[in-house]
């Protein structure tokens, strides 16, 4: 089919180009929220945030609980760090990660809502069970910590 048969004018590319440029232009009031939503747009990162909501976790335990390769987990953790949602500390060879709440009130509110939703998902419970076995912390303690991570 050609553009004429579809009713598209010759300058459709120009119009599409203008829309594309406008859709991808940064606006001053949205960068923090945009970065947050991009970080939340991946199921692996959501699962990691679900584990971090219970407290600081070593990367070795995150990849063990999620049954994912360590390089993949590290890549997602780096993304969360760059997004300001995770903080890290080194202990010898291992990195330990913890949840970091955004300073922007709107972003913090969205993250709290996302963590609440993640906490009620069946996959989060399964991930916490695996983490509980790996770190020898009772599941109830992990679940309580995750539930209360964002309470004022």
N, C-alpha and C positions, 0 to 999 in steps of 0.2 A: 504494500500500500504506500502511496505517496502522501505528502503533507496536504495536498489540495483535496484529496478524497476524504481526509479526516477533518477537513475544515480548519486546518492550521495555516495561518498566514505565513508569508515569507519571513517576517520578522519575529516569529515565535521564539527563535533561539535567543534573540535579544531580550525578550520579555522573560523567558526562563532564566536567562543569565542574571537579569536584575533581581529576580526573586531569589535565586541562589545566593547572590551576594548579600542581599538584605537578611536572609535567614541565617547566614553565618557571621554576620557582623556582631561584635561584642557590644553589649550595652553595659554601662557602668554599674547598674544596680543588680545585675544577674550573675556575675562571674562565680561568686561563692556557691550559690544554689546550683548553677550549671555544673560546676565541678563535683558537687555532692551527688547530684543525680547521675552523673556519669560513673562515679565510683559505686553507686548502688545498683547500677544496671547490669551487674554480673552475678550469677548465682554463686560462684565460688567466693567472691568477695563478701556476699551476704552471709554465707556460711562461716567465713572467717570472723566477721563482725559478731556473729552470734556467739562464737567461742570467746572472743575478746571481751564481750559484755560481762563475762563471769570473772574477769580479772586478767592479770598478766599471764601470758602463755609463751612458752618456748616454741620457736619455729619447728623444732623436731616433733613436738607434741601436736602441733597444728597439722602438720602433714600426716602424722600417724592417725589422728582422729578423723581426718577427711579422706584418708586413703588416696592421697594425691602425691605425685612426685614432689620432692623438696624444691627443685628449681621452679616449678609452677607456683607453689605456695609462696616462695620468696618473691617472685615477680608480682603476684597479687598484693602481697604485703608492702612491697615498694610503692605500688600504685596507691594503696591506702595511706601510706606515709606522705607521699607527695600531695595527696588530696587533703591532708591535715586530719585524717580520721584515726590514725594510729601513730603511736610513738614507740621508739625502740631503745633498747639498752643492751649493750654487749656484756656477756658473761663468759669469758674465755673464748671458745670457738663458736658459741651459740648466741643467737640474737633472741631476746625476749621482747614481746610486743604487748602493748596495752592499748585500750580504746582511748581516743583523745576526742573530747567534745569540741565542736567548732565554737569559736568566739562569737560568730555572727548569730544573733538570736533566732533568726528565721531558719538558718541551717541546723542549729541545735534542735529546734522543734521538729524539723523533718527527720533528723537522725533518731531522735527519741521515739517518734512514731514508727519508724522503720524497725528499730530494735524491738519494740513491743510486738510488732507483727512477726518478725523473725523468731522471737521467743515462743510464739504460739504455734509455729509451724512444726509438723512432725519430724522433719529432717533435723531441726535444731536439737530436739530431744535425743535423737539417735547420735548426733555428733557429740553432744554433751556426755552421753553414756560412754562412748569410746574414749573421750578425753578423761573422764573419771577413772576409767581402768588404767590409762596410761600414766596418770599423775598420782594415783592412789589417794584421791580426794573423793569423799562420798558424793554421789550424784546430787543428793539433796542440797549440799553446801554449794555446789556449782550452780544448780538451778536457782537457789535463793539469791546468790550473788548476781546472776544474770537478770533476774526479775527486778532487783533493786538497784541496778547499775545507774539508772537515769533518774531516780527519785530525788527530789530536792532535799 
